[in-house]
Amino acid sequence: MAANEAARGPRDVDVSTASAARVYDYLLGGAHNFAADRALAEQVIQVLPTARQVAIANRSFLRRAVRYLVGQGITQFLDLGSGSPTYGNVHEIAQEADPACRVLYVDHDEVAVAHSELLLAGNPAATMLGADLTKPSTVLDAPITREFLDFSRPIGLLMIAVLVYVPDSLDPAGIVATYRDALPAGSYFALSHLTADHEPVAMAAVVEAMKNSRDPLYFRSYDETLPLFAGFDLVAPGLVDVPDWRPDPGHQDASSGEGYAGIGRKS
Ligand SMILES: C[S@@+](CC[C@H](N)C(=O)[O-])C[C@H]1O[C@@H](n2cnc3c(N)ncnc32)[C@H](O)[C@@H]1O
């Protein structure tokens, strides 16, 4: 990108410190990132050579999850930690399956928010809220949320590769429970979460690399991830390695995904 690329970021955004949204965007081959993000992403690739495949496997779970939810009759989505617009956004996947679908995106990264707003301008069925998902009232009570989503009908709650940025001290299970309690019966919760269970040494180095970004990482084991589904009934195949969640016929992602994925239903 050009030397004065900072000028293209939203005003008052510090792009000299890497952020999760922009590192992830770079790993996926996107253009919504800056020098600090690319340098950190390259550091991550050094210690975890499959980092790009991990990001791609996560993104393909997102696609399968959205299609599954539309298949269950879900037409409204609350996507927390949605990231920068990239190939195969939730509203595109959902609206391809059912044009009536509506999507409210939420992220705290100013660059991701600005790019999403640009992409979604004029789209009445998808919109963006800049907010911190760890403060559920700032999302649930925001006027746009109440206008955009109908809380008397089932909602698909997505937390895809985002709770890994939430430390235990902020009580991730309690945060999920607050969103869950706001949803009507018949709603679904889709989650993916990075783990160090398979590659502890490499993943410890990834944590170290991300320590000085705006979004340090908190990996969780299988036993720490499962309780995040409290109050939801896990649908088959349960909580599994990311690529093993209902893979598309004839396609298996290249890496283990270094994470777990699952979908639960609120009864
Ligand atoms: C790895 S990306 C995942 C993007 C997308 N969900 C996906 O799976 O393709 C994680 C995103 O979560 C966002 N994020 C992290 N902590 C957040 C918070 N407390 N509130 C809102 N967004 C957050 C980051 O800015 C980033 O865009």
The ligand as an SDF file (V2000), in Angstrom:
LIG
                    3D

 27 29  0  0  0  0  0  0  0  0999 V2000
  -10.7610  -12.8600   13.6590 C   0  0  0  0  0  0  0  0  0  0  0  0
  -11.9060  -11.6190   13.3020 S   0  0  0  0  0  0  0  0  0  0  0  0
  -13.3330  -12.5780   12.8920 C   0  0  0  0  0  0  0  0  0  0  0  0
  -14.2410  -11.9140   11.8770 C   0  0  0  0  0  0  0  0  0  0  0  0
  -15.4590  -12.7450   11.4730 C   0  0  0  0  0  0  0  0  0  0  0  0
  -16.3090  -13.0220   12.6160 N   0  0  0  0  0  0  0  0  0  0  0  0
  -15.0430  -14.0380   10.8430 C   0  0  0  0  0  0  0  0  0  0  0  0
  -15.0380  -15.0700   11.5430 O   0  0  0  0  0  0  0  0  0  0  0  0
  -14.6930  -14.0560    9.6630 O   0  0  0  0  0  0  0  0  0  0  0  0
  -12.3680  -11.0320   14.9130 C   0  0  0  0  0  0  0  0  0  0  0  0
  -13.1330   -9.7420   14.9160 C   0  0  0  0  0  0  0  0  0  0  0  0
  -13.6660   -9.5060   16.2180 O   0  0  0  0  0  0  0  0  0  0  0  0
  -13.5630   -8.1250   16.4890 C   0  0  0  0  0  0  0  0  0  0  0  0
  -13.5910   -7.9280   17.9540 N   0  0  0  0  0  0  0  0  0  0  0  0
  -12.6800   -8.3570   18.8620 C   0  0  0  0  0  0  0  0  0  0  0  0
  -13.0620   -7.9860   20.0960 N   0  0  0  0  0  0  0  0  0  0  0  0
  -14.2440   -7.3200   19.9660 C   0  0  0  0  0  0  0  0  0  0  0  0
  -15.1130   -6.6670   20.8780 C   0  0  0  0  0  0  0  0  0  0  0  0
  -14.8540   -6.6500   22.1840 N   0  0  0  0  0  0  0  0  0  0  0  0
  -16.2320   -6.0790   20.3990 N   0  0  0  0  0  0  0  0  0  0  0  0
  -16.5060   -6.0860   19.0580 C   0  0  0  0  0  0  0  0  0  0  0  0
  -15.6950   -6.6640   18.1360 N   0  0  0  0  0  0  0  0  0  0  0  0
  -14.5830   -7.2850   18.5930 C   0  0  0  0  0  0  0  0  0  0  0  0
  -12.2530   -7.7160   15.8490 C   0  0  0  0  0  0  0  0  0  0  0  0
  -12.1900   -6.3230   15.6260 O   0  0  0  0  0  0  0  0  0  0  0  0
  -12.2870   -8.5240   14.5690 C   0  0  0  0  0  0  0  0  0  0  0  0
  -12.9100   -7.8230   13.5230 O   0  0  0  0  0  0  0  0  0  0  0  0
  1  2  1  0
  2  3  1  0
  2 10  1  0
  3  4  1  0
  4  5  1  0
  5  6  1  0
  5  7  1  0
  7  8  2  0
  7  9  1  0
 10 11  1  0
 11 12  1  0
 11 26  1  0
 12 13  1  0
 13 14  1  0
 13 24  1  0
 14 15  1  0
 14 23  1  0
 15 16  2  0
 16 17  1  0
 17 18  1  0
 17 23  2  0
 18 19  1  0
 18 20  2  0
 20 21  1  0
 21 22  2  0
 22 23  1  0
 24 25  1  0
 24 26  1  0
 26 27  1  0
M  CHG  2   2   1   9  -1
M  END
$$$$
